[in-house]
């Protein structure tokens, strides 16, 4: 069975891992610092809920459906040093507020309104279950990036 953020145990396990992050944490790969990574995840949750409406990328319109079968429905892991949508990058802010926001968003994800009904900027239309799989995989990817 795939891990999903719709599962209470998965959300709790990811929250415990996130709480092991420190402001001094350094990535094993990539260019994002820990605050930028937390902001990136928070923006991703805003996109999932519909609070933040991202423009569909042309490459997503062309290849999103194929990639969805591999990365969302399939078991493929996200690539290290893979491209990041510039709409989901934000460097500024403090570590503690960004971490607190991530923990709150993890809690709210499975609640009513936690997942919107709009397309993902790259993958296109996603079901509630697909959002759960995708976001669990995404959070895990970035926590592994920082060694937790």
Order of alpha helices (4+ residues) and beta strands (2+ residues): alpha-alpha-alpha-alpha-alpha
